[in-house]
C-alpha cells in the first residue's frame, strides 16, 4: 500500500475521539478551523476561551463574537462542554488550565488552537495512534505538523518518531499531561546533572538550541508550550510526526496573533495533505534520526531576509528610540 496524496479524504469510520478547541478573539481563523472540526464531527467537543483583557479596546466584543459563532454553528450530534472565562488569565494559565480541564474529563484527545487548520485525515491519524500507543509511556505526543521535505523514506510508513513534536495541532493522553511542569520546577536540577548533554549526545546544534530556549524560559515564560517541550524531554519521550504535513498555521501576521505576529510564509503556505488508512506503522519504535534532523533544521532555520527584517524592527522600534533619547 502506498500513501498517495489525495484531494478528497474518506473517513475509515465515524470519529470517536474528543476535541479541545482553544479560541480567543480571532473570528476569521476560528471559522476556518471550526469548519474542519465540523466536517470531522467529533462526538465530544470542548471549547475553551480566555476572557478579554481590560485594557484592549473592542476585544470583549471580538471574544463574544467568536464564542457565539461556535455555539450557534454546532449542527451535528455531540456533547459540548465549555470553559468560557470572564477574566483574562493570559496565554500560560488559560491554555494550560484548559488542557488540565480537558484531561480531567478525557483519558486522551485532540487539541486544536484557533489558528491551526487541519486536513481531515489529521483527526483519524490522531485517533488511531492515540489508541495504539495509549499504554506505551515512551510516547507522550502526537503532532500533525511536519516540516521536512519529501524524501525517500516518506512512502515506507505513515509517521515517524522524533525527539520533539510541534503544538500546532496535536494529541496526547492524560497519563502524559499529568507530568507537565508549568514552571519547569526541576530545571535547575536538570542543568546541574547535565541532563540535556546526555539527551543530545551527537546533536550539538539541537543541544545549543534547547539549552538557550530553556535558559531564557525558566522563570520568565508567559506561555505554556516551552514547558511542555521541556517536560517531554526530561522524560526522554518519543513524539510522533506524520510523514506528510497535516496542519497549516493560518494565524501568522494577523493583528490578534499572540506569538505569530509576523507574516511567515514558510508556515502560512505549507501544503495540507491527506493520509490513507489504515496507517502504515514503522517497524521500530525509535527516533528516526534523518527525519528528526531534517525537521529540526527546517523549523529552526531563519532565512537571511527574515534576519534582516528582525534586525531592522529592533533598530527602528519605538522602545529603542526612547532608550537612545534617554541616554542623550
FENGIZI-V588788 format. One line per field, one symbol per residue. ss: DSSP state (H for helix, E for strand, C for the rest). phi: phi as a letter, one per 20 degrees, with the letter a starting at -180 (. if undefined). burial: I if it has 9 or more other ideal C-beta (glycine too) atoms within 8 Angstrom, else O. A space follows every 50 residues. Layout:
ss->???
phi->???
burial->???
This chain:
ss->CCCCCCCCCCCCCCCCCCEEEEECCCHHHHHHHHHHHHHHCCCEEEEEEC CCCCCCCCHHHHHHHHHHHHHCCCCCCCEEEEEECCCCCHHHHHHHHHHH HHHHHCCEEEEEECCEEECCHHHHHHHHHHHHCCCCCCEEEEECCCCCCC CCCHHHCCEEEECCCCCCCEEEEHHHHCCCCCCCCCHHHHHHCCHHHHHC CCCHHHHHHHHHHHHHHCCCCCCCHHHHHHHHHHCCCEEEEECCCCEEEC CCCCCCCCCCCCCCHHHHCCCCCCCCCCCCCCCCCCCCHHHHHHHHHHHH CCCHHHHHHHHHHHHCCHHHHHHHHHHC
phi->.ddffcecedgfaffcdfcddecbcefffggffffffffflffccddccf ffffedfmfgffffffffgffecedcfbedcccdeeeeengffffffffg ggefdcfbrdccefcdeefffgfffffffgffdfdeffedbcdedcefff cfegffbebcdcfccfdenbbacggeffegdfdlgeggfffgemfffffd fmcfffgfffffgfffffncfdddegfffggfffeleddecffcfdcced efnffefeccfeedfgefdffecdeecffeeffdebfefffffffffffd fdggfffffffffffdfgfffffffffe
burial->OOIOOOOOOOIOOOIOIIIIIIIIIIIOIIIIIIOIIIOIIIIIIIIIII IIOOOOOOIOOIIOIIIOIIIOOIOOOIOIIIIOIOOIIOIIOIIIIIII IIIOOIOIIIIIIIIIIIIIIIIIIIIIIIOOIIOOOOIIIIIIIIIIOO IOIIOOIIIIIIIIIIIIIIIIIIOIIOOIIOOIOOIOOIIOOOIIOOII OOOOOIIOIIIOIIOOIIOOIOIIOIIIIIIIIIOOIIIIIIIIIIIIII IIIIOOIOOIOOOIOOIIOIOIIIIIOOIOOIOOOOOIOOIIIIIIOIOO OOOOOIIOIIOOOOOOOOOIIOOOOOOO
